[in-house]
Amino acid sequence: MSGANEASVAGQWVASITYKSSATAAPSTGDLHALVSQARDRNRRLDITGMLLFENGSFLQTIEGPPPAIAAVWESIQRDSRHHHIEVLSEHMVAARLFSDWAMLLAGRFQDALPPAPAFPVPPPAVAAHLARVVELALNADDFALNALIAGFADQGWTAEAILSLLIEPAARALGDAWLDDRCSELDLTIALSMLQLAGHAVRYSPSAQTIRNSRYSILLATAPGEQHMLGTALLADQLLAAGWQVDMAFPDSEEALTNQIGAQHPDAVDIGLSDAVSRRQAIDRLRSTIEHSRLVPAEHPTVVSVGGRLFAEAAATALSVGADHARTSLAGTSVRLAELVRKSREG
Ligand SMILES: Cc1cc2nc3c(=O)[nH]c(=O)nc-3n(C[C@H](O)[C@H](O)[C@H](O)COP(=O)(O)O)c2cc1C
């Protein structure tokens, strides 16, 4: 595929940030109305869309739009004294907007005091509730209900990117936190992550993934040596296969096993995944050594090295410290970014 075509696909992409925060003082319905009305004016000017949910003293907001516009508004939002304890739930590029018709959709319990909202295929207040439901079903190992729920979102028109970044990845992190806080056992966590993985196979990939179908680049998807969790690696395989990559998987138990496999296959790219549920900070030194050794494998073309996992979702700069070329901060859009990196490595 030509660079021009790739650029036109990339050109439609928008930046998207979803965060939650706490109101510093309880806003009245009028206050919220005023906030949203002012936000809509600016969002319209900047081509930003999104939704704002207010419930029980907490905000949940998604803003999506051209990256420079998102950067400017995000800076304002972070400085705003009307809320604090801001926690970013996801931050990434998406191929399609979730809230394309809304300069800022306001939703929440107070809504009876506002004019009725027009019909929307995915009621945005449900995003937070759906996330809680996904976590609950995964912890109960109710794979039947979980698969039906996720398949239902796909039927309603949720994009794969939205399902991954608004539900599955935040659910994995919530489960990791539940384990760290002793609210569930390690076995519960492992089973729940497998449930998410099974449900994640129900996502369907958007036409933008189809347009790079002919790339036929090859990738070795590996869990980091010793890593037990394979949620991200398994879901990435779905995405890359849908985008036409030749995918091999590896679950090496040692660095040597991984470098041997890279040497045997000479893939265009290798992705090494840590847990999506917990941060695994202690794995950094080992991963750095694994990547260093993988770079020593002789090959005609350099292999693009990607890393993924919660550690990188929370601090993308960590990727540089382990010597990788790319870090997945979200699964969404990874196939496109990796194809671009492989293409560039061939040119250079
Ligand atoms: C929870 C919350 C959500 C907000 N959402 C937006 C928004 O989507 N767009 C926007 O322009 N301003 C939004 N604002 C207001 C901005 O923080 C800021 O007051 C406004 O954009 C004016 O920018 P300035 O501080 O640079 O003058 C929001 C504020 C809060 C507290």
The ligand as an SDF file (V2000), in Angstrom:
LIG
                    3D

 31 33  0  0  0  0  0  0  0  0999 V2000
  -15.6350   18.5190   34.0570 C   0  0  0  0  0  0  0  0  0  0  0  0
  -15.3200   19.6190   33.0810 C   0  0  0  0  0  0  0  0  0  0  0  0
  -15.4370   19.3790   31.7090 C   0  0  0  0  0  0  0  0  0  0  0  0
  -15.1590   20.3810   30.7800 C   0  0  0  0  0  0  0  0  0  0  0  0
  -15.2720   20.1120   29.4490 N   0  0  0  0  0  0  0  0  0  0  0  0
  -14.9470   21.0770   28.5400 C   0  0  0  0  0  0  0  0  0  0  0  0
  -15.0190   20.8090   27.1420 C   0  0  0  0  0  0  0  0  0  0  0  0
  -15.4020   19.7430   26.6780 O   0  0  0  0  0  0  0  0  0  0  0  0
  -14.6770   21.8060   26.2860 N   0  0  0  0  0  0  0  0  0  0  0  0
  -14.2610   23.0400   26.7150 C   0  0  0  0  0  0  0  0  0  0  0  0
  -13.9600   23.8960   25.9020 O   0  0  0  0  0  0  0  0  0  0  0  0
  -14.2110   23.3020   28.0310 N   0  0  0  0  0  0  0  0  0  0  0  0
  -14.5290   22.3600   28.9660 C   0  0  0  0  0  0  0  0  0  0  0  0
  -14.4870   22.6520   30.2980 N   0  0  0  0  0  0  0  0  0  0  0  0
  -14.1350   24.0210   30.7100 C   0  0  0  0  0  0  0  0  0  0  0  0
  -12.6420   24.2540   30.6350 C   0  0  0  0  0  0  0  0  0  0  0  0
  -12.0290   23.6790   31.7860 O   0  0  0  0  0  0  0  0  0  0  0  0
  -12.3100   25.7510   30.5780 C   0  0  0  0  0  0  0  0  0  0  0  0
  -12.9220   26.4170   31.6190 O   0  0  0  0  0  0  0  0  0  0  0  0
  -12.7950   26.3950   29.2850 C   0  0  0  0  0  0  0  0  0  0  0  0
  -12.4670   25.5990   28.1740 O   0  0  0  0  0  0  0  0  0  0  0  0
  -12.1610   27.7710   29.1050 C   0  0  0  0  0  0  0  0  0  0  0  0
  -10.7800   27.6330   28.8800 O   0  0  0  0  0  0  0  0  0  0  0  0
   -9.6610   28.5740   29.5270 P   0  0  0  0  0  0  0  0  0  0  0  0
   -9.4770   28.1030   30.9420 O   0  0  0  0  0  0  0  0  0  0  0  0
   -8.4410   28.3580   28.7030 O   0  0  0  0  0  0  0  0  0  0  0  0
  -10.1700   29.9640   29.4490 O   0  0  0  0  0  0  0  0  0  0  0  0
  -14.7540   21.6670   31.2480 C   0  0  0  0  0  0  0  0  0  0  0  0
  -14.6430   21.8780   32.6250 C   0  0  0  0  0  0  0  0  0  0  0  0
  -14.9200   20.8850   33.5340 C   0  0  0  0  0  0  0  0  0  0  0  0
  -14.8090   21.1670   35.0090 C   0  0  0  0  0  0  0  0  0  0  0  0
  1  2  1  0
  2  3  1  0
  2 30  2  0
  3  4  2  0
  4  5  1  0
  4 28  1  0
  5  6  2  0
  6  7  1  0
  6 13  1  0
  7  8  2  0
  7  9  1  0
  9 10  1  0
 10 11  2  0
 10 12  1  0
 12 13  2  0
 13 14  1  0
 14 15  1  0
 14 28  1  0
 15 16  1  0
 16 17  1  0
 16 18  1  0
 18 19  1  0
 18 20  1  0
 20 21  1  0
 20 22  1  0
 22 23  1  0
 23 24  1  0
 24 25  2  0
 24 26  1  0
 24 27  1  0
 28 29  2  0
 29 30  1  0
 30 31  1  0
M  END
$$$$
